[in-house]
Structures are given as structure tokens and as C-alpha cells.
Amino acid sequence: MASDLGRCFLREMIQPDPLDADLYDQIQCVARAEDVKPSALLAEEARMVLLIRGGRQAVAEWEADHGSLTTEELLQGIEEAREVLAQSRLLGAATGSGRGRGRQRGA
């Protein structure tokens, strides 16, 4: 019985909160349009959120050591980020690894 209680407690800790119906419908629509499973779409978006948060944390740490970034430095960073994004999109299109490609539905 104690192990049943432990499994139930663990399930409560790791089971995600249910999504509201409108959000779930939107996720389903995007996933269908991109020919991916909803879980794959959510995982990809979660990775992006974590990447953004990590970047924000890195900037905050750098600023704590070196002072606030200037407007010029921020604009330069934005431009560099745009170039990296453009290159990654070009690479994805050239290799067929862009969103919705190279993934399998099911399993």
C-alpha cells in the first residue's frame, strides 16, 4: 500500500496541469498543419522558452559583472541574433530539417 501511495504522489508531482480547451484546440490545429504530434510541438516550444530564459539569465549575469548594456550594444546583439536566425532558417530549408519536416507522426 505504501508503494501505491508513493506512485500516486509521484504521478501528482510530474503530471502536467490540464490545458484549457481553447489552448488545446489551437495546439492541435498547429500540430496538424505542421504534421507533427502535439507533444512534439509542445516540447519544441518548451525548448525555445528555456533557451530564451537562459539567454536572459546570461545577460543579467553579464550586466551584474559589467554594467548595463548600452543601446548600441543591444542593437548590435539584436542584429547578430537576426543573422543567426536567418542562417538557421536557411540551413533548415536546405536540409529539410525545418519545422514540420523530417518528423514522424504516431509513436
C-alpha positions in Angstrom: 0.0 0.0 0.0 2.8 2.4 0.8 4.2 1.9 -2.7 0.8 2.7 -4.2 0.7 5.9 -2.3 4.2 6.7 -3.4 3.3 6.1 -7.1 0.2 8.3 -6.7 2.2 11.1 -5.1 4.9 10.9 -7.8 2.2 11.0 -10.5 0.8 14.1 -9.0 4.2 15.7 -8.9 5.1 15.1 -12.6 1.7 15.1 -14.3 1.2 18.4 -16.1 -1.8 20.6 -15.4 -4.5 20.1 -18.0 -4.7 22.6 -20.8 -7.8 24.7 -21.3 -9.9 23.6 -24.3 -9.2 26.7 -26.4 -5.4 26.4 -26.0 -5.6 22.6 -26.7 -7.6 23.2 -29.9 -5.0 25.8 -31.1 -2.2 23.3 -30.3 -4.0 20.6 -32.2 -4.5 22.9 -35.3 -0.8 23.9 -35.4 0.3 20.4 -34.9 -1.9 19.1 -37.7 -0.8 21.9 -40.0 2.8 21.1 -39.4 2.3 17.3 -39.5 3.7 16.7 -36.0 2.3 15.3 -32.8 1.1 17.9 -30.3 3.6 16.6 -27.8 6.4 17.2 -30.2 5.2 20.7 -30.8 4.9 21.4 -27.1 8.4 20.0 -26.5 9.9 22.2 -29.2 8.2 25.3 -27.8 9.3 24.4 -24.3 12.9 24.2 -25.5 12.6 27.6 -27.1 11.2 29.1 -23.8 14.1 27.6 -21.9 16.6 28.9 -24.4 15.2 32.4 -24.1 15.2 32.2 -20.3 18.8 31.0 -20.3 19.8 33.9 -22.6 18.0 36.4 -20.3 19.8 34.9 -17.3 23.2 35.1 -19.1 22.6 38.8 -19.9 21.6 39.5 -16.4 24.7 37.9 -15.0 26.9 39.7 -17.6 25.3 43.0 -16.6 25.8 42.3 -12.9 29.5 42.0 -13.6 30.0 44.7 -16.3 27.1 47.1 -16.0 24.1 47.6 -18.2 24.4 47.1 -21.9 24.3 50.3 -23.9 21.6 50.9 -26.6 24.3 50.4 -29.2 25.3 47.0 -27.7 21.7 45.9 -27.6 21.1 46.9 -31.2 24.2 45.0 -32.2 23.1 41.9 -30.3 19.6 42.1 -32.0 21.3 42.3 -35.4 23.6 39.4 -34.7 20.6 37.3 -33.4 18.7 38.1 -36.6 21.6 36.9 -38.7 21.9 33.7 -36.7 18.2 33.1 -37.1 18.3 33.8 -40.8 21.2 31.3 -41.2 19.4 28.6 -39.2 16.3 29.0 -41.3 18.3 28.8 -44.5 20.1 25.7 -43.2 16.8 24.1 -42.1 15.3 24.8 -45.5 18.3 23.4 -47.3 18.5 20.2 -45.3 14.7 19.6 -44.9 15.1 19.8 -41.2 12.8 22.8 -40.8 9.7 22.7 -38.6 7.2 20.0 -39.7 9.8 18.2 -41.8 11.7 15.0 -41.0 9.4 14.1 -38.1 7.2 11.2 -38.0 3.7 11.1 -36.7 2.5 8.4 -34.4 4.8 6.6 -31.9 
